[in-house]
Every structure is written in structure tokens, then in C-alpha cells.
Amino acid sequence: VGVYIGIDLYEKHQHIAVRERERLTRNTDIVEANLSRRLGTTSKTLDAICAELPSLLSQVDGTARVNRHLQLMTTAMAGVRSIVVVDADGVTIASNRQELVGLNAHDGERYQTLRKGGNPEILYVSPPFKTPLGVYTIALGKVILDASGRFNGYVLAILDPEYFGVLLSSLLYAPDMRTSIVHGDGKIAFRVPDPEGVTGNDLN
């Protein structure tokens, strides 16, 4: 009887393990599809902003026009919290959030990486970081080149943690579950729920 019960429990355990792996795989596919679409859409949007900047900035009220344009774009883009335009010296010259204009990112990781990369065709995905507004997130960036092909700044889209919080919350089906999106460098970018406050921790 003991052997029979042991075998039965083992088979049930194996069945549950297989079922849970399949469910987690489906959840991972959902997040991957959502992230891939968001990356692709944001990349195209940043390209469009880079193409329009010279024309907008050449006008008398150019900076104000860019700010209004960025406000409209972020309103229409799900998953993007802020967009900033940074010049060659690392100064934020335009944003949909006025409080970010004028901030200097010259010594920051994102400025240094984008300046060093210098390829406008590549979509840069930053490691998780805390914004000046106190929000933990990641950013997507595109380099801007001048007419001579030299680094002339970049455009950065800062993702909205609340958007990804809703996405991750929809995958929870047990009260003790935690769902995270982890950056390729090992840092936790988004986590729901996070009562322990581990968002940003390095899993390496």
C-alpha cells in the first residue's frame, strides 16, 4: 500500500510539474510577443522623431514644438512614460515632461554607451535604472548624427513600469506567485508584486 501511494504521489507530482512548465512557457510567450511588438513600435517612433527634429528645431519656437510633439506621441504610445531629446553634450533639450528639460546626462551610463556606439540603426536597450523622477525602469534609445556623420545626441524612450505591471499581473494565477522581467545583464527590470523591494537587484 505504501509503495502504491508513493508511486501515485510521484505520478501526480510529475503531472503537475509538466502542466506548470507548459503554463509558464505560454506566459513567457505572451510577454515575449508583447515586448517584441513594443520594441519594434518604439524603434520606428524614435526613428521618426530623429528625422523630424532638424525641421522642428530650425523654427523660431522649435523647442516648444518638439515638446508638444513628444507629448502627443507619448499619449498615443502605450508602455512609454517619457521621451527625451539629448544633445551632443548630454543636456536634455526637449521632453514631454518639462521637469526633465535641462538635466545633464553627460556622466550617465546611457549617454556614454550611445555616444560610444554611434550607430543610428541600432536600438539601444538600457539596463534597469532609477530615473530622476524616482521611477525604476529601462529605456530605449536611438543615436542622432549630424550632417557630417558625427554624434549629435540621442532620443530616449523611457518605458512605463505601470504598463508592464498590468501585463505581469495578468499572468499571476496563484496568491504566492511573483512575475519578473529580467534584463539580459541580470538585473530585475520589472517585478509584480514586489513587497520585498528587489526590483533592480542583480540576479548574477
C-alpha positions as CSV (number, residue, x, y, z in Angstrom):
1,V,0.0,0.0,0.0
2,G,2.9,2.4,0.9
3,V,4.6,1.7,-2.4
4,Y,1.4,2.2,-4.3
5,I,0.7,5.6,-2.6
6,G,4.3,6.6,-3.2
7,I,4.0,5.9,-6.9
8,D,0.7,7.6,-7.2
9,L,2.0,10.8,-5.5
10,Y,5.1,10.7,-7.7
11,E,3.0,10.5,-10.9
12,K,0.7,13.3,-9.7
13,H,3.8,15.4,-8.9
14,Q,5.2,14.8,-12.4
15,H,1.9,15.7,-14.0
16,I,1.7,18.9,-12.1
17,A,5.3,19.8,-13.0
18,V,4.6,19.2,-16.7
19,R,1.4,21.3,-16.6
20,E,3.1,24.1,-14.8
21,R,6.0,24.2,-17.2
22,E,3.6,24.4,-20.1
23,R,1.7,27.2,-18.4
24,L,4.9,29.2,-17.7
25,T,6.0,28.6,-21.2
26,R,2.7,30.1,-22.5
27,N,3.1,33.1,-20.2
28,T,6.7,33.6,-21.4
29,D,5.5,33.6,-25.0
30,I,2.9,36.2,-24.1
31,V,5.4,38.6,-22.6
32,E,7.9,38.0,-25.4
33,A,5.3,38.8,-28.1
34,N,4.3,42.0,-26.2
35,L,7.9,43.1,-25.6
36,S,8.9,42.4,-29.2
37,R,6.0,44.5,-30.5
38,R,6.8,47.3,-28.1
39,L,10.4,47.3,-29.1
40,G,9.6,47.4,-32.8
41,T,7.0,50.1,-32.5
42,T,9.2,52.3,-30.2
43,S,12.2,51.9,-32.6
44,K,10.1,53.2,-35.5
45,T,8.8,56.0,-33.4
46,L,12.3,57.1,-32.4
47,D,13.4,56.9,-36.0
48,A,10.6,59.3,-36.9
49,I,11.5,61.7,-34.2
50,C,15.1,61.8,-35.2
51,A,14.0,62.5,-38.8
52,E,11.7,65.3,-37.8
53,L,14.0,67.1,-35.3
54,P,16.1,69.2,-37.7
55,S,13.0,70.7,-39.3
56,L,11.2,71.3,-35.9
57,L,14.2,72.8,-34.2
58,S,15.0,75.1,-37.1
59,Q,11.8,77.1,-36.4
60,V,11.6,80.1,-34.1
61,D,9.7,78.2,-31.5
62,G,11.4,74.9,-32.3
63,T,11.9,73.5,-28.8
64,A,8.3,74.2,-27.8
65,R,7.1,72.5,-31.0
66,V,9.3,69.4,-30.2
67,N,7.9,69.3,-26.6
68,R,4.3,69.4,-27.8
69,H,5.1,66.8,-30.4
70,L,6.6,64.5,-27.8
71,Q,3.6,65.0,-25.5
72,L,1.3,63.9,-28.3
73,M,3.4,60.9,-29.1
74,T,3.7,59.6,-25.6
75,T,0.0,60.0,-25.1
76,A,-0.6,57.7,-28.1
77,M,2.1,55.2,-27.2
78,A,1.2,52.5,-24.7
79,G,4.1,51.5,-22.5
80,V,6.2,54.7,-22.9
81,R,6.4,57.0,-19.9
82,S,8.7,59.7,-21.2
83,I,10.7,60.7,-24.3
84,V,13.7,62.9,-24.0
85,V,15.9,64.5,-26.7
86,V,19.6,64.9,-25.5
87,D,22.1,67.0,-27.3
88,A,25.8,66.1,-28.1
89,D,26.9,67.5,-24.7
90,G,24.4,65.3,-22.7
91,V,21.9,68.1,-22.0
92,T,18.2,67.3,-22.3
93,I,16.8,69.9,-24.7
94,A,13.3,68.6,-25.1
95,S,10.9,66.2,-23.4
96,N,7.2,65.5,-22.9
97,R,8.0,66.1,-19.2
98,Q,9.1,69.7,-18.6
99,E,10.9,68.7,-15.3
100,L,13.4,66.7,-17.3
101,V,14.4,69.5,-19.7
102,G,17.8,71.0,-18.8
103,L,19.1,67.9,-16.9
104,N,22.7,66.9,-17.8
105,A,23.3,63.2,-18.5
106,H,26.9,63.6,-19.7
107,D,28.3,61.3,-17.0
108,G,25.5,58.8,-17.2
109,E,25.7,55.2,-18.5
110,R,23.2,55.8,-21.2
111,Y,25.0,58.9,-22.6
112,Q,28.3,57.2,-22.6
113,T,27.0,54.0,-24.2
114,L,25.1,55.7,-27.0
115,R,28.0,58.1,-27.7
116,K,30.4,55.3,-27.9
117,G,28.1,53.1,-30.1
118,G,27.3,55.9,-32.5
119,N,25.1,53.7,-34.8
120,P,21.7,55.2,-35.6
121,E,20.4,51.9,-36.9
122,I,20.7,50.1,-33.6
123,L,18.0,50.3,-30.9
124,Y,19.8,50.6,-27.6
125,V,18.1,48.8,-24.6
126,S,19.5,50.1,-21.3
127,P,20.0,48.1,-18.1
128,P,17.4,48.9,-15.4
129,F,17.9,52.3,-13.7
130,K,16.1,54.8,-11.4
131,T,15.0,57.9,-13.3
132,P,15.4,61.5,-11.9
133,L,11.7,61.2,-11.1
134,G,12.3,58.2,-8.8
135,V,10.9,55.5,-11.1
136,Y,12.7,52.2,-11.7
137,T,12.6,51.3,-15.4
138,I,14.5,50.7,-18.6
139,A,15.0,53.0,-21.7
140,L,15.2,52.5,-25.4
141,G,17.4,54.9,-27.4
142,K,18.5,55.9,-30.9
143,V,21.6,57.9,-31.8
144,I,21.3,61.2,-33.7
145,L,24.1,62.1,-36.2
146,D,24.8,65.5,-37.7
147,A,25.3,66.2,-41.5
148,S,28.9,65.1,-41.2
149,G,28.0,61.7,-39.6
150,R,29.2,62.8,-36.1
151,F,27.4,62.1,-32.8
152,N,24.9,64.8,-32.2
153,G,22.9,63.4,-29.3
154,Y,20.1,60.8,-29.0
155,V,16.4,60.3,-28.4
156,L,15.4,58.1,-25.4
157,A,12.1,56.5,-24.7
158,I,11.7,55.6,-21.0
159,L,9.3,52.7,-20.5
160,D,6.3,52.9,-18.1
161,P,6.5,50.4,-15.2
162,E,2.8,50.6,-14.7
163,Y,2.1,49.3,-18.2
164,F,4.3,46.3,-17.6
165,G,2.9,45.9,-14.1
166,V,-0.5,45.3,-15.6
167,L,0.9,42.9,-18.1
168,L,2.7,40.9,-15.5
169,S,-0.2,40.9,-13.1
170,S,-2.4,39.3,-15.7
171,L,-0.1,36.3,-15.6
172,L,-0.5,35.6,-11.9
173,Y,-2.8,32.7,-11.1
174,A,-1.7,31.9,-7.5
175,P,-1.5,34.2,-4.5
176,D,2.1,33.3,-3.8
177,M,3.4,33.9,-7.3
178,R,5.9,36.6,-8.4
179,T,6.5,37.6,-12.0
180,S,9.6,39.4,-13.2
181,I,11.1,40.7,-16.4
182,V,14.9,40.5,-16.1
183,H,17.3,42.4,-18.3
184,G,20.0,40.5,-20.2
185,D,22.6,41.8,-17.8
186,G,20.9,40.0,-14.9
187,K,19.1,43.0,-13.3
188,I,15.4,42.8,-12.4
189,A,13.6,45.4,-14.6
190,F,10.0,44.9,-13.5
191,R,8.5,42.7,-10.8
192,V,4.9,42.1,-9.7
193,P,4.2,42.1,-6.8
194,D,7.4,43.3,-5.1
195,P,6.8,43.6,-1.4
196,E,10.5,42.7,-0.8
197,G,11.6,45.7,-3.0
198,V,14.0,43.6,-5.1
199,T,13.4,45.4,-8.4
200,G,16.8,46.5,-9.7
201,N,18.6,43.7,-7.9
202,D,21.3,41.9,-9.8
203,L,20.5,38.1,-10.1
204,N,24.1,37.4,-11.1
